[in-house]
Amino acid sequence: MTARLRRAYGRLRLGTRLALGLGVLSLVVFAVVGTALTTYMRNYLSDQLDAQLGLAQVAQSKSIAEQGTLQGKKYYRWYYAVYDVSDGTPVLRSPEESTDLPEDIAGLTAVARAQIAAGTEVLRTDRLEGQGEYRLRACEVEPGVVLVSGAPMDDIENTVRRLVTVQVVAFGLALLALVVFGRRTLRRGLKPLSDMAHTAHGIASHDLTESAARLPARADGRDGGPEVAELRTAFNTMLEHIDDSLAVRAEAEQRLRRFVADASHELRTPLMSVRGYADLFQYAAANEPAERDRHLARLRAEAARMSVLLDDLLLLARLDAAEVEAPLRPEDTDLTGLVREAADAFRAGHPDHPLTVATGPGPVRLRLDPVRIRQVLDNLLTNAAVHTPAGTKVSVAVSAGPGTASVRIADTGAGIPAADRARVFDRFYRVDRARSRDRGGSGLGLAVARGLAEAHGGGLRLEREDGLTVFTVTLPRRPPH
């Protein structure tokens, strides 16, 4: 039975359980207040009756002492008994009226004996046979004479009974109103929680497997107080975080699809070239050796181009998994020496682009992978030469601060459109999609350069300053942990 009640209670809504708990607590409070009030009223009425008995016995004792008779005012249903106790045993005097004594006087006699033993006034509550409960008081009138008076307690009991009835009815109505209106108030206060639950159910029914899945639902409203507002804020923050995560996942999936498509397309071109030159080579194998050597050279060139593309893809994959396999071999290196070497190679390969180099007064010692940083510099310089017309000026400047060193590569070309600057570091992305692959490259150079710079704990950024296109490589003076 208890387990069944617990299961039924557990199935109730939170507002109903709170209302019931409030009702039980109120019932306990009402019971304590009612008991204290009833006890106080009973004691107060009993004290009033004791005082009335004492005042009545004072007047009656004077009458007995002066006149030897019990005269004066007598109350309805009160009993009066006079005992002679000169020899230590109470002996009842004959009553003046038959109504002065009850049929059973054992209770009055017992109080008289108690007064003889105590030597002072005695108060006692006793049940008289056929009469109900009486408040009995015994006092000494004069030496050897004891007066015992008894007053009925029916009025006290009736008053207390009516008081208990009024309390039960009033407390019951108050408890009912408290539960009903308290439940309504609690349901209204907990409505924001119900709204959040409905929002959560709506999210649970939303298909999050789609790549473009978003969570437009939010818990709104201003009711419920500061605690509910704090919970609502945390709930919406969690939804924002999930929504942002879904957006990042969708973007990552889209980039992955684009990356796979671009990689397949980039690899398909040299593979088709290799296949075509292989067919030509097979056909030209029986022809003159000069034509055969020319096709073999083109075949090797396409294979080398595909090898470079695969090397770049492999390097990017290793940079993405740097926690597992670090593609760097750092050593103490002079950054200015690397810049001069890259500048010399650039002048030899691109004599039509004037190059100025500013390396500062002294060496800049860093712990880095010289091969990879040289690759970064070569990629950026080659990018400046490939995407600008002949005669475009290119400059390289090295600067060192307290915590970082930077290499600034700028050119005076037309620049990169603002709409494309945010994506120039994406893999396989080309600003000019009409540019041939032989001239424009595969679109991996800037992605590789940025990945290598970040692998060293630095970064690579693109800016447009005073008509110059500026790529800045930043490297820490201390290597990352």
N, C-alpha and C positions, 0 to 999 in steps of 0.2 A: 504493500500500500504506500509506504513512504517513498520507495523507488518510483512508483507510478506518479505520485505527486511531484517528485523532483523532475521527472521527464516532462510532465505537463507544464511545470513552472519554467523549465528551460526552453520550451517552445514559444513562450510568451514574448511579445515585443519588448524592447528595452523600456519604452515609455510606460507600458503597463506594469512591468516589474518595479520600476522606480515608484510608480503611484502606489502599488501594493506595499512596497517597503516603507514609503512615507505614511501610509495608513496604519501599518503595524506599529511604527514608531509613535505615531500620534495616539494610537490606542493605549500603548504603554504609558505615555505621558498623561492621558486622560485618567487612566486607572490610578496612577500615583496621586494626581491632583484630587480626584474624587475621594480616594481613601483618606488622604490627609484632611480634606474638608469635612468629611463625615465624622472622622475621629475628633476633630476639633469641635464640631457642633455638639456631638454627644457629651464630650467632657464639659463644654460650656454650660449646657442645659443641666447636667448633673451637678455642677458647682452651684448653679442658681437654685436648684432644688435643695441642696445641702444648706445653703444660706437661709432659705425659707424655713426649713425645719429648725434651724438654730434659733431664728427670731421667734417662731411660734413657741418653742420650748422655754424661752426666757420668760414670756408672759405667763405661760401655764405653770412654770415652776414657782413663780411669785405667788400665784393664786393658791397652789398647794401648800406652800410654806406658811402663808398668812391665814388661810381659811380652812385648810385641810381638804379642800375639794378641788376638782378639776373644772375650772370655769373659764370663761372667755370664748373667743371665736374658735370654732372648729370647722375644718375644711371637709368638703364632700369626699367620701371614700378614704379619709385618713383614719388611722387607728391610733388609740392612746391606751397605754397600760401603765399602772403605777404598782411598783413592787416594794414590799418591805424587805430590807436586806440586813436587818440589824444583827442577825446571827450568821451572816455570810451566805445564806440561801435565799434566793428570790422567792417571795410569797406574794401572789397576785392579790391586790385589793379588788373588791367588787366594783365593777364599772358603774358609773352614774347612768349611762345609757347602754342599751344592748348593742347599739351600733358602734360602740367605741372599740370593740374587740372583734377579731375575726374568729371563725370557727376553730381554726388551728392556731394556737398561740405558741407553738414550739419555737418558731423563729424569733418572736419577741422575747421569750424567756432566755433563749440562747444569747441574744444581744445583751440582756440584763446581766447574765453571768459574766460575759466578756467585760462589761463595764466594772463589775466588782473586782475582777482580776486585774484590770488595767488601772483602775482608780481615776480615770479621766473619760472624756466623751468618746464614744465608739460609734463609727459609721460603718454600715454594712449593707450590701445589696443581697436580698434573699427572695426566693420564690415561695410565696404563701399558697397553701393548698387551696385551689379553686379561685384564687384571686389574681394570680400573676406575679410579676416581679414588683417588689417594693423596696424603697430606700428606707432603712431603719436607722434611727439615731437614739442612743441611750445616754442620759446625763444624770448626775446626782442633784436632786432637788435640795435635800438637806441630809445630814448624817442619818443613814439607815433607810433612806427613801430614794428610789431610782425611778425616773420617768423614761419610758420608751415610746417614741412616736414613729409611725410608719406612713410614708407618702407613696402613692402609686406612681409607677414609671411608664404608664401607658402613653401619656402625652409625649414623653421624650421619645419613646419608640416610634410612635406615629409620626412625629416630626422628622425623625431620622429616616424613616421609611419613605416619607414623601420627598425628602431631600434626595435620597438615593434614586427614586423614580425620576425626579426632575433631571438629575445628573445623567442618568442612563439615556433618557430621551434626548436631552440637549447634546450630550457628547456623541450619541449615535448619529443625530442629524448633522452635527459638525463634521464627524468622520466621513459620512457619506458625501457631503458637499466637498470636503477636502479631497477625497479620492476622485470624484467626478471632475471637478474643476482643476484639480492638480494634474490629472491625466491629460486633460485638454491643454493645459499650459505646458506640460512636459512634451506632448506631441508637437505643439507649435514650436517649442524650443529645439526639439530634435529634428524638425523638418529639414534643416540644412544637411543633417547627416543622411537623411533619407534621399535627399536630392543627390548627394555625393555617391550614395549607393546606386541610384539609378544611372548616374553618369558612368560609374565603374561597370555596370552591367552592359551599358551601351558600348563601352570600349571593348568589353569581352566578346561582344557579338560582332565587332568590327574585324574585317579580314586584314591582318597585319602581314600576310605573306606577299602581298603585292609590292612591287618595287617602289611605287608611288604612294604607298599607304601613309596617311597622316592622321593625326588625332585632333580634329577641330573642336571636340567637346571639352568644355571647361565647367567647373563648379562655380556658379555665380551666386549673387545675393549678398545681403549685408546683415541678415538676422542671425541670432544665436549667441551674441556676446563675444567677448575677446577670445575665449578659448576656441569656440567654433570657427571664428575668423582665422585664428592661427592655424587650425587644422585645415581650413579651406585653402589658405595660402600655401601650406606645405603640399596639399594634394595637387593644386594647380602647378606648383613648382615641379613636382614629380612628373605631371603630364607634359609640361614644357620640356623637361629633360628627355622623356621618352620620345616626344615628337621630334626634338632635335636629333636624337640618336637615330630615329627612323629616317630623317632627312639625310643624315650623314651616311647611313647604310645605303639608301637609295642612290645617293651621289656616287658612293664608292662602287656600287654595282654598275652604275652607268659608265663610270670611268673604266672599270674593268672590261666591260663589253667593248667600249671604244678602243681600249688598249689592245685587246685581243684582235679586234677587227683591223686596227691599224698595223699591228705586228704581222698579222696574216697577209695584209696587203703589201707591206714593205718586203716581206720575205718572198712573196709570190713573184714579184718583179724580177729579182735576181735569179730565182729558180727557173723562171721561164726563159730568161736569157741564157742561163747555163744549159738548159735543155736544147734551146735553139742552136747555140754554138756547138753543142755536142753533136747534134744532127748534121750541122754544116761540116764539122770536123770529120765526121765519118764519111760524109759525101766527098769532102775535099782531100781525104787521105790518099786517094789515087791520083790526085792532080799535082800541080807543081808544089814544091816544098814551101815557097814563099807564102802562098795563100794558106797553106796548112798552118804555118807558124803564126800567121796573123790571127787566124781563128783561135788557135791555142792560147795566144796572148790575151785575147778578149775573154776567153773562157776563164783564165786565171784571174783577170781583173774583176769579173763578176763574182767569182768565188771569194776573192779577197774582200770585196765590198760586203758580201753577205757575212763573212767572218767578222768584220768590224761591227756590223749591226748586231750580230749575236753576242759579241763581247760586251757591247754596251748594254744589251738586255740582261746579260748575266751579271754585270756589275750593278745595275739597278736592283736586281733581285737580291744580290748579296747586301746591298745597302739597306734594303727593306728588312732584311733578316740580320741586322748588325748585331743583335743580342746573341745570336747563335754563332754567327761566323763573321768576325770583323775583317773587312777587306783592306785594312790599313796596316802598314808597317812603319810606325813613327820612329823618327830619330832626330837628333839635334841638327837643325838646318838653318842656313842664312836665307831669309825670305828675299832679300834684295838680290842675292846671287841667282835665285830661281827666276826672278823677274827679268834680270839681264839676259839669261839664257833664252827665255821665251821671246824676249824682244829681238834678239839676234836671229832666232829661227823665223820670226815673223818677217823681218826685213828681207831675209833670203827668199822666203816663199812668196812675199807680196811686196815687191819693190814699188808698185804703183800706189801704195798707201803710205804717206809720210808718217813716221812714228817718232814721238818724243817720249823720253823716259825720265822720271824724277824719282830717285831712290833715297834721297836724304843723305846726310853726312856720313853715316856709319851703318854697319850691318844690323839687321834685326833678327836676333836668334829666337827661333821657335822650335818646339818639338812637334814635328808633323811628318807626313809621308811625302817625301819630295817628288816621287813619281806621280802621285795622285794630284798634288797641288799643281805640278807642272801641266798635268792634263787639264785641270780647271783653267789655268791661264791660256793654254793653247786653244781650248774650246772658245773662250770669250774673245780672244784676239781674232781667231778664224771667223767667228760669227760677225765681228765688226767688218772684216774684209769682204766676206761673201755677200752681205746684205747691203753694202754701200757701193756707190760707183767709184771708179778709179779717181785718184786725186783726193779722196776724203781723208782728212787728217785724223789720226788716232793717237791717243795719249795714255800713258800708264804712269801712275803715281803711287808710291808706297808711303804710308804713314804709320806711326806707332804711338799708342797711348799707354797709360799705366796698366791697363788690363787686357787690351786688345791691339791687334795690328790689322791693317786693312790695305787692300790693293784696289785702286780706282782705275777702271778702264773706260775711257770715253771716246766717242767719235762724233764728228760733225755731220753725220748723215741726216736723212729725212726723218729718222726716228720711227718709233713703233706707235701705231694708233692707240689712243687711250683705252678703247674697248678691248684690245688684245693684250694689254700689259699684264692683266691678272692671270692670263693663261699661257704666257710664253714659256713658263717652266713646266707645263704639262707635257707628258710624253707623246711624241708624234705630232705635236701641235706646230703648225706653220702659220705665220702671219700671212704670207702670200702662198695660197694653195695652188696657184697656177705655176709656181716655180718648179723647174725640173728637179728630180731627185739627184741627178748628177751634180747640179750646181747648188741646190738648196740643202742637201743632206736629208737625213731621216727624221729630223725633229727630236732627236734625243740628246743633242749636245748640251743645251741649257739644263735639261733635267738631270743629266749626269753631273754637270758642274755644281748645281745646287745640292744634289745628294752628297757629293764628296765634301763640300764645304760644311754641311750640317753634320756629317760623320766626324769631322774634326772638332765639333762643338761650336762652330761658327755659323755663318749664313751667307746668302747671296741675295741681293736686292737690286731692283731696276728702278731708276729714277730719270726724270727729264728735267734738266737744269740748264737754263740760259741757252736753249737751242741745242744742247748736247744730250746724247743718249748715254747714260752712265750706268755701268754695272759695278757694284762695290762688293768685294769679297772681304768678309770679316772673319778673323781667326783669333782665338784666345791666346794670350801669352803663356797660359798654363794649360796643359792638355786636360780634357775632361776625364773624370774617373771612369 
